[in-house]
Amino acid sequence: MSEEAPPAPRRCGLVAIVGRPNVGKSTLMNALVGQKISITSNKAQTTRHRITGIRTIAATQFVFVDTPGFQMKHSAALNRTLNRTVLSSIADVDIVLFVVEAGRFGPDDAKVLALLPPDKPAILIANKVDAVRRRDELNEMGVRIRFIGRRDWRVPKRLLRRMDESVALTAANRKLTLTIAFNYGSRAELVDAVKALLQEGADPATIDEADIAKRLYDPEMPDVDLWVRTSGEHRISNYLLWQSAYAEMVFVDTFWPAFRRGDLAGAVAEYQRRDRRFGGLKG
């Protein structure tokens, strides 16, 4: 009788996922495990304790530990508790996944790296590489990136930093300007322009259109010539109200994800057929 082959040895490893807040640790955790275990959010400190997920592949079992973002400000009791959770989580693991944002390795990342145990192997995970690649592609094409909209509490600070980095990187480009409206509303833009005038002590009797235009989110933006609305909608949805005063509007049934070069060419052809009078009488 032939002897049966001995069973394959089983292996198990403990893997900690660490990094500063909001670098994508929980998203990585869910992807590695294959299901949503950790909560993902733009809000910092969503993960407040260690979360464990298990992935089994053949005879190997991986135990992943998602940790809170390491806090650099230690004055608050919550921050100290979060940091203790991180340190205790990495004390007994076999390997550490150190997560950073691609294209941005700052002092906070360096501090987290310095805290990793020297006797533990660590793998650097660069997250959000696709976003950096697209930004770099636009830069290589000579596109200048601009943003309009309120920079308030609704926009995470890390996203504001990435926006500012994109603007600075492409500031000298002049082939094309891509303006992205983010957290934007045209009525809010006009309100903010008026508030700016009041804060500057402007005399209401002397305020004119130029004064307001200079205080819009992007004073350099020219007025809109062609305004294309997709998806069969026939409204402007609080978008560029001031800048679109004399815009030619074209409404198409095509949904935005399906909008292609031919659709744009058709809108431009329609624009060329228009008689633009800018409020004047037809001559």
C-alpha positions as a Python dict, from the first residue, in 0.01 Angstrom:
ca = {
    (1, 'M'): (0, 0, 0),
    (2, 'S'): (122, 347, -84),
    (3, 'E'): (163, 588, 200),
    (4, 'E'): (-50, 903, 203),
    (5, 'A'): (139, 1230, 158),
    (6, 'P'): (164, 1429, 481),
    (7, 'P'): (-68, 1731, 494),
    (8, 'A'): (80, 2061, 389),
    (9, 'P'): (202, 2263, 686),
    (10, 'R'): (-32, 2540, 790),
    (11, 'R'): (103, 2887, 842),
    (12, 'C'): (-42, 3195, 1009),
    (13, 'G'): (90, 3549, 1020),
    (14, 'L'): (-15, 3868, 1197),
    (15, 'V'): (-2, 4185, 985),
    (16, 'A'): (-54, 4538, 1122),
    (17, 'I'): (-163, 4828, 901),
    (18, 'V'): (-31, 5161, 1030),
    (19, 'G'): (6, 5523, 917),
    (20, 'R'): (-107, 5874, 991),
    (21, 'P'): (-482, 5957, 979),
    (22, 'N'): (-671, 5943, 650),
    (23, 'V'): (-412, 5774, 431),
    (24, 'G'): (-642, 5485, 336),
    (25, 'K'): (-557, 5220, 596),
    (26, 'S'): (-918, 5102, 639),
    (27, 'T'): (-973, 5090, 261),
    (28, 'L'): (-663, 4876, 228),
    (29, 'M'): (-782, 4651, 511),
    (30, 'N'): (-1117, 4589, 339),
    (31, 'A'): (-943, 4515, 8),
    (32, 'L'): (-701, 4267, 165),
    (33, 'V'): (-973, 4081, 354),
    (34, 'G'): (-1218, 4089, 64),
    (35, 'Q'): (-1511, 4240, 251),
    (36, 'K'): (-1599, 4557, 436),
    (37, 'I'): (-1484, 4527, 795),
    (38, 'S'): (-1343, 4871, 869),
    (39, 'I'): (-1544, 5190, 832),
    (40, 'T'): (-1410, 5420, 559),
    (41, 'S'): (-1466, 5794, 582),
    (42, 'N'): (-1301, 6128, 504),
    (43, 'K'): (-1346, 6216, 868),
    (44, 'A'): (-1040, 6163, 1087),
    (45, 'Q'): (-1041, 5927, 1386),
    (46, 'T'): (-1313, 5702, 1245),
    (47, 'T'): (-1110, 5398, 1354),
    (48, 'R'): (-1064, 5423, 1730),
    (49, 'H'): (-959, 5069, 1822),
    (50, 'R'): (-785, 4779, 1654),
    (51, 'I'): (-998, 4593, 1401),
    (52, 'T'): (-907, 4238, 1299),
    (53, 'G'): (-980, 4072, 967),
    (54, 'I'): (-876, 3725, 848),
    (55, 'R'): (-792, 3608, 496),
    (56, 'T'): (-720, 3240, 429),
    (57, 'I'): (-542, 3132, 111),
    (58, 'A'): (-483, 2757, 80),
    (59, 'A'): (-291, 2655, 394),
    (60, 'T'): (-193, 3011, 486),
    (61, 'Q'): (-393, 3239, 710),
    (62, 'F'): (-332, 3613, 726),
    (63, 'V'): (-461, 3805, 1027),
    (64, 'F'): (-475, 4177, 939),
    (65, 'V'): (-501, 4442, 1209),
    (66, 'D'): (-634, 4785, 1112),
    (67, 'T'): (-511, 5053, 1356),
    (68, 'P'): (-615, 5412, 1431),
    (69, 'G'): (-420, 5687, 1256),
    (70, 'F'): (-121, 5782, 1469),
    (71, 'Q'): (-183, 6123, 1625),
    (72, 'M'): (94, 6384, 1635),
    (73, 'K'): (-85, 6604, 1890),
    (74, 'H'): (-74, 6428, 2226),
    (75, 'S'): (-254, 6683, 2445),
    (76, 'A'): (-600, 6527, 2411),
    (77, 'A'): (-680, 6214, 2608),
    (78, 'L'): (-841, 6054, 2302),
    (79, 'N'): (-526, 6103, 2096),
    (80, 'R'): (-309, 5943, 2364),
    (81, 'T'): (-547, 5647, 2382),
    (82, 'L'): (-540, 5605, 2003),
    (83, 'N'): (-161, 5610, 2000),
    (84, 'R'): (-142, 5348, 2275),
    (85, 'T'): (-370, 5129, 2065),
    (86, 'V'): (-136, 5162, 1766),
    (87, 'L'): (178, 5084, 1966),
    (88, 'S'): (23, 4782, 2136),
    (89, 'S'): (-103, 4651, 1802),
    (90, 'I'): (239, 4650, 1636),
    (91, 'A'): (421, 4500, 1935),
    (92, 'D'): (336, 4138, 1856),
    (93, 'V'): (288, 4131, 1479),
    (94, 'D'): (503, 3950, 1224),
    (95, 'I'): (504, 4229, 964),
    (96, 'V'): (392, 4592, 934),
    (97, 'L'): (226, 4757, 634),
    (98, 'F'): (317, 5126, 651),
    (99, 'V'): (65, 5327, 443),
    (100, 'V'): (143, 5672, 295),
    (101, 'E'): (-10, 5890, 24),
    (102, 'A'): (171, 5863, -307),
    (103, 'G'): (358, 6181, -390),
    (104, 'R'): (346, 6309, -35),
    (105, 'F'): (574, 6194, 246),
    (106, 'G'): (570, 6458, 519),
    (107, 'P'): (702, 6504, 873),
    (108, 'D'): (404, 6317, 1018),
    (109, 'D'): (482, 6013, 803),
    (110, 'A'): (846, 6029, 912),
    (111, 'K'): (741, 6030, 1278),
    (112, 'V'): (524, 5723, 1228),
    (113, 'L'): (809, 5547, 1049),
    (114, 'A'): (1044, 5621, 1340),
    (115, 'L'): (801, 5449, 1580),
    (116, 'L'): (804, 5117, 1396),
    (117, 'P'): (992, 4840, 1580),
    (118, 'P'): (1336, 4791, 1422),
    (119, 'D'): (1307, 4413, 1455),
    (120, 'K'): (982, 4396, 1256),
    (121, 'P'): (990, 4380, 874),
    (122, 'A'): (789, 4664, 720),
    (123, 'I'): (645, 4713, 372),
    (124, 'L'): (580, 5064, 241),
    (125, 'I'): (235, 5094, 76),
    (126, 'A'): (193, 5401, -149),
    (127, 'N'): (-180, 5471, -169),
    (128, 'K'): (-369, 5684, -425),
    (129, 'V'): (-106, 5639, -695),
    (130, 'D'): (-375, 5671, -964),
    (131, 'A'): (-464, 6026, -855),
    (132, 'V'): (-101, 6136, -871),
    (133, 'R'): (-59, 5974, -1212),
    (134, 'R'): (-358, 6158, -1361),
    (135, 'R'): (-238, 6489, -1218),
    (136, 'D'): (110, 6432, -1358),
    (137, 'E'): (-33, 6342, -1699),
    (138, 'L'): (-225, 6669, -1709),
    (139, 'N'): (89, 6855, -1610),
    (140, 'E'): (286, 6692, -1892),
    (141, 'M'): (14, 6798, -2135),
    (142, 'G'): (51, 7161, -2027),
    (143, 'V'): (-284, 7179, -1846),
    (144, 'R'): (-321, 7426, -1561),
    (145, 'I'): (-547, 7298, -1280),
    (146, 'R'): (-761, 7540, -1081),
    (147, 'F'): (-1033, 7488, -819),
    (148, 'I'): (-1337, 7697, -728),
    (149, 'G'): (-1563, 7649, -427),
    (150, 'R'): (-1572, 7707, -55),
    (151, 'R'): (-1272, 7580, 140),
    (152, 'D'): (-1463, 7516, 460),
    (153, 'W'): (-1512, 7233, 711),
    (154, 'R'): (-1684, 7017, 451),
    (155, 'V'): (-1356, 6961, 267),
    (156, 'P'): (-1099, 6740, 449),
    (157, 'K'): (-765, 6911, 509),
    (158, 'R'): (-576, 6635, 337),
    (159, 'L'): (-785, 6692, 24),
    (160, 'L'): (-721, 7066, 39),
    (161, 'R'): (-348, 6990, 51),
    (162, 'R'): (-372, 6772, -257),
    (163, 'M'): (-570, 7041, -437),
    (164, 'D'): (-309, 7303, -348),
    (165, 'E'): (-30, 7070, -462),
    (166, 'S'): (-201, 7024, -800),
    (167, 'V'): (-248, 7399, -843),
    (168, 'A'): (117, 7471, -755),
    (169, 'L'): (248, 7193, -980),
    (170, 'T'): (60, 7318, -1288),
    (171, 'A'): (65, 7694, -1221),
    (172, 'A'): (300, 7775, -1510),
    (173, 'N'): (108, 7573, -1772),
    (174, 'R'): (-80, 7769, -2037),
    (175, 'K'): (-206, 7525, -2304),
    (176, 'L'): (-539, 7470, -2129),
    (177, 'T'): (-697, 7557, -1796),
    (178, 'L'): (-905, 7291, -1622),
    (179, 'T'): (-1121, 7447, -1351),
    (180, 'I'): (-1280, 7201, -1109),
    (181, 'A'): (-1585, 7316, -912),
    (182, 'F'): (-1568, 7139, -577),
    (183, 'N'): (-1797, 7218, -283),
    (184, 'Y'): (-1926, 7490, -514),
    (185, 'G'): (-2250, 7682, -541),
    (186, 'S'): (-2287, 7999, -745),
    (187, 'R'): (-2513, 8173, -495),
    (188, 'A'): (-2258, 8101, -223),
    (189, 'E'): (-1986, 8244, -447),
    (190, 'L'): (-2179, 8571, -486),
    (191, 'V'): (-2251, 8585, -114),
    (192, 'D'): (-1882, 8537, -38),
    (193, 'A'): (-1789, 8811, -286),
    (194, 'V'): (-2027, 9055, -117),
    (195, 'K'): (-1897, 8957, 226),
    (196, 'A'): (-1542, 9026, 107),
    (197, 'L'): (-1643, 9375, -6),
    (198, 'L'): (-1809, 9447, 328),
    (199, 'Q'): (-1508, 9323, 521),
    (200, 'E'): (-1288, 9553, 316),
    (201, 'G'): (-1510, 9847, 405),
    (202, 'A'): (-1622, 9917, 50),
    (203, 'D'): (-1856, 10210, -10),
    (204, 'P'): (-2191, 10068, -137),
    (205, 'A'): (-2235, 10373, -358),
    (206, 'T'): (-1919, 10295, -553),
    (207, 'I'): (-1947, 9915, -590),
    (208, 'D'): (-1976, 9804, -953),
    (209, 'E'): (-1968, 9477, -1147),
    (210, 'A'): (-1588, 9482, -1168),
    (211, 'D'): (-1562, 9495, -789),
    (212, 'I'): (-1772, 9182, -752),
    (213, 'A'): (-1595, 9001, -1037),
    (214, 'K'): (-1257, 9059, -869),
    (215, 'R'): (-1381, 8880, -557),
    (216, 'L'): (-1521, 8566, -716),
    (217, 'Y'): (-1345, 8237, -639),
    (218, 'D'): (-1131, 8267, -954),
    (219, 'P'): (-1117, 8628, -1073),
    (220, 'E'): (-903, 8525, -1371),
    (221, 'M'): (-1170, 8297, -1511),
    (222, 'P'): (-1321, 8446, -1830),
    (223, 'D'): (-1695, 8457, -1884),
    (224, 'V'): (-1852, 8141, -2023),
    (225, 'D'): (-1903, 8130, -2401),
    (226, 'L'): (-2056, 7783, -2443),
    (227, 'W'): (-2255, 7615, -2166),
    (228, 'V'): (-2334, 7245, -2227),
    (229, 'R'): (-2584, 7064, -2005),
    (230, 'T'): (-2603, 6687, -2041),
    (231, 'S'): (-2853, 6417, -1938),
    (232, 'G'): (-3158, 6584, -2092),
    (233, 'E'): (-3183, 6835, -1807),
    (234, 'H'): (-3289, 7193, -1885),
    (235, 'R'): (-3164, 7387, -1586),
    (236, 'I'): (-2834, 7540, -1477),
    (237, 'S'): (-2843, 7413, -1117),
    (238, 'N'): (-2682, 7708, -940),
    (239, 'Y'): (-2367, 7686, -1151),
    (240, 'L'): (-2160, 7987, -1266),
    (241, 'L'): (-2456, 8225, -1256),
    (242, 'W'): (-2242, 8538, -1279),
    (243, 'Q'): (-1999, 8406, -1540),
    (244, 'S'): (-2278, 8267, -1761),
    (245, 'A'): (-2476, 8590, -1802),
    (246, 'Y'): (-2430, 8587, -2182),
    (247, 'A'): (-2336, 8224, -2239),
    (248, 'E'): (-2486, 8028, -2525),
    (249, 'M'): (-2653, 7721, -2377),
    (250, 'V'): (-2678, 7384, -2545),
    (251, 'F'): (-2880, 7102, -2387),
    (252, 'V'): (-2815, 6743, -2492),
    (253, 'D'): (-2976, 6412, -2394),
    (254, 'T'): (-2646, 6225, -2363),
    (255, 'F'): (-2549, 6134, -2009),
    (256, 'W'): (-2217, 6275, -1892),
    (257, 'P'): (-2033, 5938, -1863),
    (258, 'A'): (-2123, 5869, -2227),
    (259, 'F'): (-2036, 6220, -2352),
    (260, 'R'): (-1771, 6185, -2622),
    (261, 'R'): (-1573, 6394, -2868),
    (262, 'G'): (-1853, 6380, -3124),
    (263, 'D'): (-2101, 6519, -2871),
    (264, 'L'): (-1868, 6807, -2795),
    (265, 'A'): (-1816, 6874, -3167),
    (266, 'G'): (-2193, 6886, -3213),
    (267, 'A'): (-2231, 7136, -2929),
    (268, 'V'): (-1956, 7356, -3076),
    (269, 'A'): (-2123, 7340, -3420),
    (270, 'E'): (-2450, 7455, -3263),
    (271, 'Y'): (-2264, 7737, -3088),
    (272, 'Q'): (-2116, 7850, -3420),
    (273, 'R'): (-2463, 7882, -3565),
    (274, 'R'): (-2574, 8119, -3290),
    (275, 'D'): (-2593, 8498, -3330),
    (276, 'R'): (-2434, 8629, -3012),
    (277, 'R'): (-2561, 8975, -2924),
    (278, 'F'): (-2460, 9010, -2556),
    (279, 'G'): (-2790, 9177, -2469),
    (280, 'G'): (-2805, 9389, -2785),
    (281, 'L'): (-3071, 9393, -3054),
    (282, 'K'): (-3050, 9171, -3356),
    (283, 'G'): (-2877, 9361, -3630),
}
